[in-house]
Amino acid sequence: MELMLNTPDQHQPLLGQRAAIVLLLGVLVGLGAGVLTVLAGESAASGVLAGGAAFAAAVLFFHTIIA
Protein backbone atom coordinates (compact mmCIF):
# COMPACT_ATOMS: atom_id res chain seq x y z
CA MET A 1 0.00 0.00 0.00
CA GLU A 2 1.42 3.36 -1.01
CA LEU A 3 1.21 6.34 1.34
CA MET A 4 -0.09 9.59 -0.08
CA LEU A 5 2.31 12.37 0.82
CA ASN A 6 1.33 16.01 0.54
CA THR A 7 3.42 17.77 -2.02
CA PRO A 8 3.27 21.56 -2.35
CA ASP A 9 0.86 21.42 -5.29
CA GLN A 10 -1.62 19.23 -3.35
CA HIS A 11 -2.24 21.68 -0.49
CA GLN A 12 -5.82 22.84 -0.33
CA PRO A 13 -6.94 25.83 1.77
CA LEU A 14 -8.98 25.09 4.87
CA LEU A 15 -11.54 27.75 3.90
CA GLY A 16 -12.31 29.28 0.57
CA GLN A 17 -11.71 32.97 0.05
CA ARG A 18 -15.42 33.76 -0.01
CA ALA A 19 -16.12 31.86 3.21
CA ALA A 20 -13.22 33.58 4.96
CA ILE A 21 -14.49 37.02 3.94
CA VAL A 22 -18.07 36.24 5.01
CA LEU A 23 -16.93 34.94 8.41
CA LEU A 24 -14.50 37.82 8.93
CA LEU A 25 -17.21 40.38 8.23
CA GLY A 26 -19.56 38.49 10.56
CA VAL A 27 -17.00 38.57 13.36
CA LEU A 28 -16.39 42.29 12.87
CA VAL A 29 -20.11 43.08 12.94
CA GLY A 30 -20.67 40.88 15.99
CA LEU A 31 -17.73 42.41 17.84
CA GLY A 32 -18.92 45.92 17.04
CA ALA A 33 -22.45 45.17 18.19
CA GLY A 34 -21.24 43.61 21.41
CA VAL A 35 -18.90 46.49 22.23
CA LEU A 36 -21.56 49.10 21.48
CA THR A 37 -24.05 47.24 23.67
CA VAL A 38 -21.66 47.21 26.63
CA LEU A 39 -20.72 50.87 26.07
CA ALA A 40 -24.43 51.73 26.13
CA GLY A 41 -24.52 50.59 29.74
CA GLU A 42 -25.79 47.03 29.42
CA SER A 43 -24.16 44.05 31.12
CA ALA A 44 -21.40 42.00 29.52
CA ALA A 45 -23.80 39.08 29.11
CA SER A 46 -26.13 41.28 27.10
CA GLY A 47 -23.20 42.36 24.97
CA VAL A 48 -22.27 38.75 24.24
CA LEU A 49 -25.85 37.88 23.31
CA ALA A 50 -26.18 40.95 21.08
CA GLY A 51 -22.83 40.19 19.44
CA GLY A 52 -23.79 36.57 18.79
CA ALA A 53 -27.11 37.57 17.25
CA ALA A 54 -25.42 40.22 15.12
CA PHE A 55 -22.80 37.69 13.99
CA ALA A 56 -25.47 35.24 12.85
CA ALA A 57 -27.45 37.91 11.04
CA ALA A 58 -24.34 39.34 9.39
CA VAL A 59 -23.16 35.94 8.14
CA LEU A 60 -26.57 35.29 6.59
CA PHE A 61 -26.61 38.77 5.07
CA PHE A 62 -23.09 38.68 3.62
CA HIS A 63 -23.57 35.09 2.40
CA THR A 64 -26.55 36.36 0.43
CA ILE A 65 -25.00 39.48 -1.09
CA ILE A 66 -21.44 38.32 -1.82
CA ALA A 67 -21.40 36.35 -5.06
PQR file with spaces between the fields and no chain letter, atoms N, CA, C, O and H, PARSE charges and radii, in Angstrom:
ATOM       1  N    MET     1       0.843   -1.170    0.000 -0.4000 1.5000
ATOM       2  CA   MET     1       0.000    0.000    0.000 -0.0000 2.0000
ATOM       3  C    MET     1       0.892    1.238    0.000  0.5500 1.7000
ATOM       4  O    MET     1       1.836    1.329    0.786 -0.5500 1.4000
ATOM       5  N    GLU     2       0.601    2.164   -0.857 -0.4000 1.5000
ATOM       6  CA   GLU     2       1.415    3.359   -1.014 -0.0000 2.0000
ATOM       7  C    GLU     2       0.827    4.506   -0.197  0.5500 1.7000
ATOM       8  O    GLU     2      -0.378    4.752   -0.246 -0.5500 1.4000
ATOM       9  H    GLU     2      -0.166    2.090   -1.495  0.4000 1.0000
ATOM      10  N    LEU     3       1.676    5.205    0.552 -0.4000 1.5000
ATOM      11  CA   LEU     3       1.213    6.343    1.337 -0.0000 2.0000
ATOM      12  C    LEU     3       1.130    7.577    0.452  0.5500 1.7000
ATOM      13  O    LEU     3       1.992    7.821   -0.393 -0.5500 1.4000
ATOM      14  H    LEU     3       2.655    5.005    0.592  0.4000 1.0000
ATOM      15  N    MET     4       0.074    8.346    0.669 -0.4000 1.5000
ATOM      16  CA   MET     4      -0.092    9.592   -0.075 -0.0000 2.0000
ATOM      17  C    MET     4       0.566   10.716    0.717  0.5500 1.7000
ATOM      18  O    MET     4       0.110   11.061    1.807 -0.5500 1.4000
ATOM      19  H    MET     4      -0.626    8.148    1.356  0.4000 1.0000
ATOM      20  N    LEU     5       1.621   11.278    0.177 -0.4000 1.5000
ATOM      21  CA   LEU     5       2.311   12.374    0.824 -0.0000 2.0000
ATOM      22  C    LEU     5       1.863   13.683    0.198  0.5500 1.7000
ATOM      23  O    LEU     5       1.655   13.773   -1.011 -0.5500 1.4000
ATOM      24  H    LEU     5       1.991   10.997   -0.708  0.4000 1.0000
ATOM      25  N    ASN     6       1.719   14.695    1.044 -0.4000 1.5000
ATOM      26  CA   ASN     6       1.331   16.008    0.541 -0.0000 2.0000
ATOM      27  C    ASN     6       2.531   16.699   -0.088  0.5500 1.7000
ATOM      28  O    ASN     6       3.530   16.969    0.578 -0.5500 1.4000
ATOM      29  H    ASN     6       1.889   14.621    2.027  0.4000 1.0000
ATOM      30  N    THR     7       2.419   16.973   -1.346 -0.4000 1.5000
ATOM      31  CA   THR     7       3.423   17.768   -2.022 -0.0000 2.0000
ATOM      32  C    THR     7       2.885   19.192   -2.115  0.5500 1.7000
ATOM      33  O    THR     7       1.680   19.398   -1.966 -0.5500 1.4000
ATOM      34  H    THR     7       1.607   16.754   -1.886  0.4000 1.0000
ATOM      35  N    PRO     8       3.738   20.169   -2.355 -0.5600 1.5000
ATOM      36  CA   PRO     8       3.275   21.563   -2.346  0.2800 2.0000
ATOM      37  C    PRO     8       2.102   21.846   -3.282  0.5500 1.7000
ATOM      38  O    PRO     8       1.303   22.736   -2.987 -0.5500 1.4000
ATOM      39  N    ASP     9       1.967   21.139   -4.379 -0.4000 1.5000
ATOM      40  CA   ASP     9       0.862   21.416   -5.295 -0.0000 2.0000
ATOM      41  C    ASP     9      -0.428   20.714   -4.875  0.5500 1.7000
ATOM      42  O    ASP     9      -1.455   20.910   -5.524 -0.5500 1.4000
ATOM      43  H    ASP     9       2.616   20.417   -4.618  0.4000 1.0000
ATOM      44  N    GLN    10      -0.415   19.907   -3.820 -0.4000 1.5000
ATOM      45  CA   GLN    10      -1.619   19.228   -3.354 -0.0000 2.0000
ATOM      46  C    GLN    10      -2.267   19.921   -2.159  0.5500 1.7000
ATOM      47  O    GLN    10      -3.315   19.471   -1.697 -0.5500 1.4000
ATOM      48  H    GLN    10       0.419   19.747   -3.293  0.4000 1.0000
ATOM      49  N    HIS    11      -1.685   20.995   -1.647 -0.4000 1.5000
ATOM      50  CA   HIS    11      -2.239   21.682   -0.488 -0.0000 2.0000
ATOM      51  C    HIS    11      -3.518   22.416   -0.883  0.5500 1.7000
ATOM      52  O    HIS    11      -3.551   23.181   -1.847 -0.5500 1.4000
ATOM      53  H    HIS    11      -0.834   21.361   -2.022  0.4000 1.0000
ATOM      54  N    GLN    12      -4.555   22.159   -0.115 -0.4000 1.5000
ATOM      55  CA   GLN    12      -5.821   22.845   -0.328 -0.0000 2.0000
ATOM      56  C    GLN    12      -6.080   23.765    0.863  0.5500 1.7000
ATOM      57  O    GLN    12      -5.753   23.400    1.993 -0.5500 1.4000
ATOM      58  H    GLN    12      -4.528   21.537    0.667  0.4000 1.0000
ATOM      59  N    PRO    13      -6.652   24.937    0.646 -0.5600 1.5000
ATOM      60  CA   PRO    13      -6.938   25.831    1.765  0.2800 2.0000
ATOM      61  C    PRO    13      -8.037   25.248    2.652  0.5500 1.7000
ATOM      62  O    PRO    13      -8.914   24.525    2.179 -0.5500 1.4000
ATOM      63  N    LEU    14      -7.978   25.570    3.931 -0.4000 1.5000
ATOM      64  CA   LEU    14      -8.980   25.094    4.869 -0.0000 2.0000
ATOM      65  C    LEU    14     -10.338   25.728    4.570  0.5500 1.7000
ATOM      66  O    LEU    14     -11.368   25.055    4.610 -0.5500 1.4000
ATOM      67  H    LEU    14      -7.265   26.158    4.315  0.4000 1.0000
ATOM      68  N    LEU    15     -10.331   27.026    4.273 -0.4000 1.5000
ATOM      69  CA   LEU    15     -11.542   27.750    3.900 -0.0000 2.0000
ATOM      70  C    LEU    15     -11.321   28.410    2.553  0.5500 1.7000
ATOM      71  O    LEU    15     -10.204   28.792    2.205 -0.5500 1.4000
ATOM      72  H    LEU    15      -9.494   27.573    4.241  0.4000 1.0000
ATOM      73  N    GLY    16     -12.392   28.535    1.810 -0.4000 1.5000
ATOM      74  CA   GLY    16     -12.311   29.281    0.570 -0.0000 2.0000
ATOM      75  C    GLY    16     -12.236   30.771    0.861  0.5500 1.7000
ATOM      76  O    GLY    16     -12.517   31.211    1.975 -0.5500 1.4000
ATOM      77  H    GLY    16     -13.299   28.225    2.093  0.4000 1.0000
ATOM      78  N    GLN    17     -11.858   31.533   -0.138 -0.4000 1.5000
ATOM      79  CA   GLN    17     -11.705   32.972    0.047 -0.0000 2.0000
ATOM      80  C    GLN    17     -13.044   33.623    0.386  0.5500 1.7000
ATOM      81  O    GLN    17     -13.106   34.511    1.236 -0.5500 1.4000
ATOM      82  H    GLN    17     -11.629   31.175   -1.043  0.4000 1.0000
ATOM      83  N    ARG    18     -14.101   33.190   -0.268 -0.4000 1.5000
ATOM      84  CA   ARG    18     -15.423   33.759   -0.009 -0.0000 2.0000
ATOM      85  C    ARG    18     -15.885   33.463    1.407  0.5500 1.7000
ATOM      86  O    ARG    18     -16.398   34.349    2.090 -0.5500 1.4000
ATOM      87  H    ARG    18     -14.051   32.469   -0.959  0.4000 1.0000
ATOM      88  N    ALA    19     -15.707   32.225    1.854 -0.4000 1.5000
ATOM      89  CA   ALA    19     -16.121   31.857    3.208 -0.0000 2.0000
ATOM      90  C    ALA    19     -15.327   32.631    4.252  0.5500 1.7000
ATOM      91  O    ALA    19     -15.883   33.047    5.268 -0.5500 1.4000
ATOM      92  H    ALA    19     -15.290   31.505    1.298  0.4000 1.0000
ATOM      93  N    ALA    20     -14.044   32.827    4.016 -0.4000 1.5000
ATOM      94  CA   ALA    20     -13.222   33.575    4.962 -0.0000 2.0000
ATOM      95  C    ALA    20     -13.681   35.025    5.061  0.5500 1.7000
ATOM      96  O    ALA    20     -13.726   35.587    6.156 -0.5500 1.4000
ATOM      97  H    ALA    20     -13.592   32.489    3.190  0.4000 1.0000
ATOM      98  N    ILE    21     -14.019   35.629    3.938 -0.4000 1.5000
ATOM      99  CA   ILE    21     -14.492   37.017    3.942 -0.0000 2.0000
ATOM     100  C    ILE    21     -15.827   37.129    4.660  0.5500 1.7000
ATOM     101  O    ILE    21     -16.027   38.040    5.464 -0.5500 1.4000
ATOM     102  H    ILE    21     -13.983   35.173    3.049  0.4000 1.0000
ATOM     103  N    VAL    22     -16.746   36.207    4.374 -0.4000 1.5000
ATOM     104  CA   VAL    22     -18.065   36.237    5.013 -0.0000 2.0000
ATOM     105  C    VAL    22     -17.925   36.078    6.522  0.5500 1.7000
ATOM     106  O    VAL    22     -18.567   36.808    7.277 -0.5500 1.4000
ATOM     107  H    VAL    22     -16.585   35.467    3.721  0.4000 1.0000
ATOM     108  N    LEU    23     -17.103   35.142    6.975 -0.4000 1.5000
ATOM     109  CA   LEU    23     -16.928   34.935    8.409 -0.0000 2.0000
ATOM     110  C    LEU    23     -16.201   36.106    9.063  0.5500 1.7000
ATOM     111  O    LEU    23     -16.540   36.495   10.181 -0.5500 1.4000
ATOM     112  H    LEU    23     -16.582   34.549    6.362  0.4000 1.0000
ATOM     113  N    LEU    24     -15.212   36.669    8.386 -0.4000 1.5000
ATOM     114  CA   LEU    24     -14.498   37.822    8.928 -0.0000 2.0000
ATOM     115  C    LEU    24     -15.441   39.010    9.104  0.5500 1.7000
ATOM     116  O    LEU    24     -15.424   39.669   10.144 -0.5500 1.4000
ATOM     117  H    LEU    24     -14.936   36.353    7.478  0.4000 1.0000
ATOM     118  N    LEU    25     -16.245   39.277    8.113 -0.4000 1.5000
ATOM     119  CA   LEU    25     -17.207   40.380    8.229 -0.0000 2.0000
ATOM     120  C    LEU    25     -18.220   40.102    9.332  0.5500 1.7000
ATOM     121  O    LEU    25     -18.621   41.019   10.048 -0.5500 1.4000
ATOM     122  H    LEU    25     -16.259   38.742    7.268  0.4000 1.0000
ATOM     123  N    GLY    26     -18.638   38.846    9.475 -0.4000 1.5000
ATOM     124  CA   GLY    26     -19.560   38.490   10.555 -0.0000 2.0000
ATOM     125  C    GLY    26     -18.945   38.722   11.925  0.5500 1.7000
ATOM     126  O    GLY    26     -19.607   39.233   12.829 -0.5500 1.4000
ATOM     127  H    GLY    26     -18.312   38.101    8.893  0.4000 1.0000
ATOM     128  N    VAL    27     -17.685   38.350   12.081 -0.4000 1.5000
ATOM     129  CA   VAL    27     -16.995   38.571   13.359 -0.0000 2.0000
ATOM     130  C    VAL    27     -16.871   40.059   13.651  0.5500 1.7000
ATOM     131  O    VAL    27     -17.088   40.489   14.784 -0.5500 1.4000
ATOM     132  H    VAL    27     -17.148   37.935   11.346  0.4000 1.0000
ATOM     133  N    LEU    28     -16.527   40.840   12.652 -0.4000 1.5000
ATOM     134  CA   LEU    28     -16.387   42.286   12.865 -0.0000 2.0000
ATOM     135  C    LEU    28     -17.712   42.929   13.251  0.5500 1.7000
ATOM     136  O    LEU    28     -17.749   43.777   14.142 -0.5500 1.4000
ATOM     137  H    LEU    28     -16.351   40.491   11.732  0.4000 1.0000
ATOM     138  N    VAL    29     -18.793   42.539   12.597 -0.4000 1.5000
ATOM     139  CA   VAL    29     -20.112   43.082   12.937 -0.0000 2.0000
ATOM     140  C    VAL    29     -20.525   42.646   14.336  0.5500 1.7000
ATOM     141  O    VAL    29     -21.029   43.453   15.116 -0.5500 1.4000
ATOM     142  H    VAL    29     -18.763   41.850   11.873  0.4000 1.0000
ATOM     143  N    GLY    30     -20.313   41.369   14.656 -0.4000 1.5000
ATOM     144  CA   GLY    30     -20.666   40.879   15.985 -0.0000 2.0000
ATOM     145  C    GLY    30     -19.869   41.553   17.085  0.5500 1.7000
ATOM     146  O    GLY    30     -20.417   41.901   18.131 -0.5500 1.4000
ATOM     147  H    GLY    30     -19.904   40.713   14.022  0.4000 1.0000
ATOM     148  N    LEU    31     -18.581   41.737   16.854 -0.4000 1.5000
ATOM     149  CA   LEU    31     -17.734   42.411   17.836 -0.0000 2.0000
ATOM     150  C    LEU    31     -18.174   43.861   18.028  0.5500 1.7000
ATOM     151  O    LEU    31     -18.249   44.353   19.154 -0.5500 1.4000
ATOM     152  H    LEU    31     -18.136   41.455   16.005  0.4000 1.0000
ATOM     153  N    GLY    32     -18.458   44.527   16.937 -0.4000 1.5000
ATOM     154  CA   GLY    32     -18.922   45.916   17.036 -0.0000 2.0000
ATOM     155  C    GLY    32     -20.236   46.029   17.783  0.5500 1.7000
ATOM     156  O    GLY    32     -20.404   46.929   18.606 -0.5500 1.4000
ATOM     157  H    GLY    32     -18.397   44.128   16.022  0.4000 1.0000
ATOM     158  N    ALA    33     -21.166   45.133   17.510 -0.4000 1.5000
ATOM     159  CA   ALA    33     -22.452   45.174   18.190 -0.0000 2.0000
ATOM     160  C    ALA    33     -22.301   44.882   19.678  0.5500 1.7000
ATOM     161  O    ALA    33     -22.946   45.521   20.510 -0.5500 1.4000
ATOM     162  H    ALA    33     -21.029   44.402   16.842  0.4000 1.0000
ATOM     163  N    GLY    34     -21.456   43.924   20.007 -0.4000 1.5000
ATOM     164  CA   GLY    34     -21.237   43.608   21.415 -0.0000 2.0000
ATOM     165  C    GLY    34     -20.593   44.749   22.173  0.5500 1.7000
ATOM     166  O    GLY    34     -21.009   45.068   23.287 -0.5500 1.4000
ATOM     167  H    GLY    34     -20.932   43.405   19.331  0.4000 1.0000
ATOM     168  N    VAL    35     -19.583   45.366   21.582 -0.4000 1.5000
ATOM     169  CA   VAL    35     -18.900   46.492   22.230 -0.0000 2.0000
ATOM     170  C    VAL    35     -19.850   47.671   22.393  0.5500 1.7000
ATOM     171  O    VAL    35     -19.876   48.295   23.453 -0.5500 1.4000
ATOM     172  H    VAL    35     -19.246   45.106   20.677  0.4000 1.0000
ATOM     173  N    LEU    36     -20.620   47.983   21.375 -0.4000 1.5000
ATOM     174  CA   LEU    36     -21.563   49.098   21.482 -0.0000 2.0000
ATOM     175  C    LEU    36     -22.640   48.830   22.529  0.5500 1.7000
ATOM     176  O    LEU    36     -23.090   49.754   23.206 -0.5500 1.4000
ATOM     177  H    LEU    36     -20.598   47.475   20.514  0.4000 1.0000
ATOM     178  N    THR    37     -23.052   47.579   22.662 -0.4000 1.5000
ATOM     179  CA   THR    37     -24.048   47.238   23.670 -0.0000 2.0000
ATOM     180  C    THR    37     -23.498   47.457   25.075  0.5500 1.7000
ATOM     181  O    THR    37     -24.182   48.013   25.935 -0.5500 1.4000
ATOM     182  H    THR    37     -22.686   46.829   22.112  0.4000 1.0000
ATOM     183  N    VAL    38     -22.266   47.020   25.307 -0.4000 1.5000
ATOM     184  CA   VAL    38     -21.655   47.212   26.626 -0.0000 2.0000
ATOM     185  C    VAL    38     -21.400   48.694   26.890  0.5500 1.7000
ATOM     186  O    VAL    38     -21.606   49.163   28.010 -0.5500 1.4000
ATOM     187  H    VAL    38     -21.710   46.569   24.609  0.4000 1.0000
ATOM     188  N    LEU    39     -20.959   49.429   25.887 -0.4000 1.5000
ATOM     189  CA   LEU    39     -20.722   50.868   26.066 -0.0000 2.0000
ATOM     190  C    LEU    39     -22.016   51.641   26.306  0.5500 1.7000
ATOM     191  O    LEU    39     -21.986   52.739   26.862 -0.5500 1.4000
ATOM     192  H    LEU    39     -20.791   49.048   24.978  0.4000 1.0000
ATOM     193  N    ALA    40     -23.140   51.082   25.896 -0.4000 1.5000
ATOM     194  CA   ALA    40     -24.427   51.731   26.131 -0.0000 2.0000
ATOM     195  C    ALA    40     -24.918   51.523   27.557  0.5500 1.7000
ATOM     196  O    ALA    40     -25.959   52.054   27.942 -0.5500 1.4000
ATOM     197  H    ALA    40     -23.164   50.191   25.444  0.4000 1.0000
ATOM     198  N    GLY    41     -24.168   50.750   28.340 -0.4000 1.5000
ATOM     199  CA   GLY    41     -24.522   50.591   29.740 -0.0000 2.0000
ATOM     200  C    GLY    41     -25.131   49.245   30.095  0.5500 1.7000
ATOM     201  O    GLY    41     -25.498   49.022   31.248 -0.5500 1.4000
ATOM     202  H    GLY    41     -23.322   50.319   28.027  0.4000 1.0000
ATOM     203  N    GLU    42     -25.243   48.356   29.138 -0.4000 1.5000
ATOM     204  CA   GLU    42     -25.794   47.025   29.422 -0.0000 2.0000
ATOM     205  C    GLU    42     -24.709   46.137   30.017  0.5500 1.7000
ATOM     206  O    GLU    42     -23.531   46.494   30.019 -0.5500 1.4000
ATOM     207  H    GLU    42     -24.945   48.537   28.201  0.4000 1.0000
ATOM     208  N    SER    43     -25.118   44.977   30.519 -0.4000 1.5000
ATOM     209  CA   SER    43     -24.156   44.050   31.119 -0.0000 2.0000
ATOM     210  C    SER    43     -23.337   43.352   30.033  0.5500 1.7000
ATOM     211  O    SER    43     -23.679   43.391   28.851 -0.5500 1.4000
ATOM     212  H    SER    43     -26.075   44.687   30.517  0.4000 1.0000
ATOM     213  N    ALA    44     -22.250   42.715   30.463 -0.4000 1.5000
ATOM     214  CA   ALA    44     -21.397   41.999   29.517 -0.0000 2.0000
ATOM     215  C    ALA    44     -22.148   40.828   28.882  0.5500 1.7000
ATOM     216  O    ALA    44     -21.935   40.512   27.712 -0.5500 1.4000
ATOM     217  H    ALA    44     -21.972   42.683   31.423  0.4000 1.0000
ATOM     218  N    ALA    45     -23.025   40.186   29.654 -0.4000 1.5000
ATOM     219  CA   ALA    45     -23.801   39.075   29.105 -0.0000 2.0000
ATOM     220  C    ALA    45     -24.721   39.552   27.987  0.5500 1.7000
ATOM     221  O    ALA    45     -24.897   38.859   26.985 -0.5500 1.4000
ATOM     222  H    ALA    45     -23.198   40.442   30.605  0.4000 1.0000
ATOM     223  N    SER    46     -25.296   40.715   28.157 -0.4000 1.5000
ATOM     224  CA   SER    46     -26.134   41.276   27.099 -0.0000 2.0000
ATOM     225  C    SER    46     -25.303   41.606   25.865  0.5500 1.7000
ATOM     226  O    SER    46     -25.763   41.437   24.735 -0.5500 1.4000
ATOM     227  H    SER    46     -25.153   41.278   28.972  0.4000 1.0000
ATOM     228  N    GLY    47     -24.087   42.072   26.085 -0.4000 1.5000
ATOM     229  CA   GLY    47     -23.199   42.362   24.967 -0.0000 2.0000
ATOM     230  C    GLY    47     -22.831   41.113   24.186  0.5500 1.7000
ATOM     231  O    GLY    47     -22.764   41.136   22.957 -0.5500 1.4000
ATOM     232  H    GLY    47     -23.714   42.208   27.003  0.4000 1.0000
ATOM     233  N    VAL    48     -22.591   40.016   24.906 -0.4000 1.5000
ATOM     234  CA   VAL    48     -22.269   38.745   24.238 -0.0000 2.0000
ATOM     235  C    VAL    48     -23.465   38.246   23.435  0.5500 1.7000
ATOM     236  O    VAL    48     -23.313   37.796   22.299 -0.5500 1.4000
ATOM     237  H    VAL    48     -22.645   39.997   25.904  0.4000 1.0000
ATOM     238  N    LEU    49     -24.656   38.327   24.028 -0.4000 1.5000
ATOM     239  CA   LEU    49     -25.853   37.884   23.309 -0.0000 2.0000
ATOM     240  C    LEU    49     -26.129   38.749   22.083  0.5500 1.7000
ATOM     241  O    LEU    49     -26.474   38.229   21.022 -0.5500 1.4000
ATOM     242  H    LEU    49     -24.780   38.692   24.950  0.4000 1.0000
ATOM     243  N    ALA    50     -25.979   40.057   22.222 -0.4000 1.5000
ATOM     244  CA   ALA    50     -26.185   40.951   21.081 -0.0000 2.0000
ATOM     245  C    ALA    50     -25.140   40.697   19.999  0.5500 1.7000
ATOM     246  O    ALA    50     -25.460   40.704   18.810 -0.5500 1.4000
ATOM     247  H    ALA    50     -25.698   40.479   23.084  0.4000 1.0000
ATOM     248  N    GLY    51     -23.888   40.471   20.410 -0.4000 1.5000
ATOM     249  CA   GLY    51     -22.828   40.193   19.439 -0.0000 2.0000
ATOM     250  C    GLY    51     -23.057   38.884   18.708  0.5500 1.7000
ATOM     251  O    GLY    51     -22.832   38.799   17.500 -0.5500 1.4000
ATOM     252  H    GLY    51     -23.628   40.465   21.376  0.4000 1.0000
ATOM     253  N    GLY    52     -23.502   37.863   19.427 -0.4000 1.5000
ATOM     254  CA   GLY    52     -23.794   36.574   18.790 -0.0000 2.0000
ATOM     255  C    GLY    52     -24.931   36.664   17.789  0.5500 1.7000
ATOM     256  O    GLY    52     -24.864   36.094   16.700 -0.5500 1.4000
ATOM     257  H    GLY    52     -23.684   37.932   20.408  0.4000 1.0000
ATOM     258  N    ALA    53     -25.979   37.389   18.170 -0.4000 1.5000
ATOM     259  CA   ALA    53     -27.108   37.565   17.254 -0.0000 2.0000
ATOM     260  C    ALA    53     -26.698   38.373   16.027  0.5500 1.7000
ATOM     261  O    ALA    53     -27.107   38.065   14.908 -0.5500 1.4000
ATOM     262  H    ALA    53     -26.034   37.852   19.055  0.4000 1.0000
ATOM     263  N    ALA    54     -25.886   39.408   16.245 -0.4000 1.5000
ATOM     264  CA   ALA    54     -25.421   40.217   15.117 -0.0000 2.0000
ATOM     265  C    ALA    54     -24.505   39.414   14.206  0.5500 1.7000
ATOM     266  O    ALA    54     -24.553   39.570   12.986 -0.5500 1.4000
ATOM     267  H    ALA    54     -25.554   39.658   17.154  0.4000 1.0000
ATOM     268  N    PHE    55     -23.666   38.552   14.790 -0.4000 1.5000
ATOM     269  CA   PHE    55     -22.796   37.694   13.987 -0.0000 2.0000
ATOM     270  C    PHE    55     -23.628   36.791   13.083  0.5500 1.7000
ATOM     271  O    PHE    55     -23.354   36.687   11.887 -0.5500 1.4000
ATOM     272  H    PHE    55     -23.627   38.425   15.781  0.4000 1.0000
ATOM     273  N    ALA    56     -24.637   36.141   13.643 -0.4000 1.5000
ATOM     274  CA   ALA    56     -25.474   35.236   12.849 -0.0000 2.0000
ATOM     275  C    ALA    56     -26.190   35.983   11.726  0.5500 1.7000
ATOM     276  O    ALA    56     -26.227   35.523   10.585 -0.5500 1.4000
ATOM     277  H    ALA    56     -24.860   36.225   14.614  0.4000 1.0000
ATOM     278  N    ALA    57     -26.753   37.132   12.062 -0.4000 1.5000
ATOM     279  CA   ALA    57     -27.454   37.909   11.044 -0.0000 2.0000
ATOM     280  C    ALA    57     -26.500   38.410    9.965  0.5500 1.7000
ATOM     281  O    ALA    57     -26.848   38.412    8.784 -0.5500 1.4000
ATOM     282  H    ALA    57     -26.723   37.506   12.989  0.4000 1.0000
ATOM     283  N    ALA    58     -25.307   38.831   10.358 -0.4000 1.5000
ATOM     284  CA   ALA    58     -24.336   39.342    9.390 -0.0000 2.0000
ATOM     285  C    ALA    58     -23.843   38.241    8.461  0.5500 1.7000
ATOM     286  O    ALA    58     -23.674   38.474    7.264 -0.5500 1.4000
ATOM     287  H    ALA    58     -25.025   38.829   11.317  0.4000 1.0000
ATOM     288  N    VAL    59     -23.610   37.048    8.996 -0.4000 1.5000
ATOM     289  CA   VAL    59     -23.161   35.942    8.144 -0.0000 2.0000
ATOM     290  C    VAL    59     -24.236   35.603    7.121  0.5500 1.7000
ATOM     291  O    VAL    59     -23.929   35.392    5.947 -0.5500 1.4000
ATOM     292  H    VAL    59     -23.747   36.859    9.968  0.4000 1.0000
ATOM     293  N    LEU    60     -25.485   35.549    7.550 -0.4000 1.5000
ATOM     294  CA   LEU    60     -26.567   35.288    6.587 -0.0000 2.0000
ATOM     295  C    LEU    60     -26.654   36.400    5.542  0.5500 1.7000
ATOM     296  O    LEU    60     -26.832   36.132    4.354 -0.5500 1.4000
ATOM     297  H    LEU    60     -25.734   35.721    8.503  0.4000 1.0000
ATOM     298  N    PHE    61     -26.529   37.643    5.990 -0.4000 1.5000
ATOM     299  CA   PHE    61     -26.612   38.775    5.072 -0.0000 2.0000
ATOM     300  C    PHE    61     -25.473   38.764    4.059  0.5500 1.7000
ATOM     301  O    PHE    61     -25.713   38.868    2.857 -0.5500 1.4000
ATOM     302  H    PHE    61     -26.385   37.861    6.955  0.4000 1.0000
ATOM     303  N    PHE    62     -24.234   38.640    4.534 -0.4000 1.5000
ATOM     304  CA   PHE    62     -23.090   38.681    3.625 -0.0000 2.0000
ATOM     305  C    PHE    62     -23.031   37.441    2.737  0.5500 1.7000
ATOM     306  O    PHE    62     -22.557   37.516    1.603 -0.5500 1.4000
ATOM     307  H    PHE    62     -24.039   38.555    5.511  0.4000 1.0000
ATOM     308  N    HIS    63     -23.506   36.303    3.238 -0.4000 1.5000
ATOM     309  CA   HIS    63     -23.574   35.092    2.403 -0.0000 2.0000
ATOM     310  C    HIS    63     -24.514   35.330    1.224  0.5500 1.7000
ATOM     311  O    HIS    63     -24.284   34.840    0.118 -0.5500 1.4000
ATOM     312  H    HIS    63     -23.892   36.242    4.158  0.4000 1.0000
ATOM     313  N    THR    64     -25.566   36.087    1.479 -0.4000 1.5000
ATOM     314  CA   THR    64     -26.547   36.359    0.425 -0.0000 2.0000
ATOM     315  C    THR    64     -26.035   37.362   -0.599  0.5500 1.7000
ATOM     316  O    THR    64     -26.266   37.195   -1.796 -0.5500 1.4000
ATOM     317  H    THR    64     -25.752   36.485    2.377  0.4000 1.0000
ATOM     318  N    ILE    65     -25.341   38.405   -0.141 -0.4000 1.5000
ATOM     319  CA   ILE    65     -25.003   39.476   -1.087 -0.0000 2.0000
ATOM     320  C    ILE    65     -23.650   39.303   -1.759  0.5500 1.7000
ATOM     321  O    ILE    65     -23.421   39.901   -2.810 -0.5500 1.4000
ATOM     322  H    ILE    65     -25.153   38.540    0.832  0.4000 1.0000
ATOM     323  N    ILE    66     -22.741   38.506   -1.193 -0.4000 1.5000
ATOM     324  CA   ILE    66     -21.437   38.318   -1.821 -0.0000 2.0000
ATOM     325  C    ILE    66     -21.509   37.124   -2.773  0.5500 1.7000
ATOM     326  O    ILE    66     -21.782   35.998   -2.358 -0.5500 1.4000
ATOM     327  H    ILE    66     -22.927   38.020   -0.339  0.4000 1.0000
ATOM     328  N    ALA    67     -21.262   37.388   -4.039 -0.4000 1.5000
ATOM     329  CA   ALA    67     -21.397   36.349   -5.060 -0.0000 2.0000
ATOM     330  C    ALA    67     -20.231   35.405   -5.063  0.5500 1.7000
ATOM     331  O    ALA    67     -20.193   34.472   -5.866 -0.5500 1.4000
ATOM     332  H    ALA    67     -21.040   38.303   -4.376  0.4000 1.0000
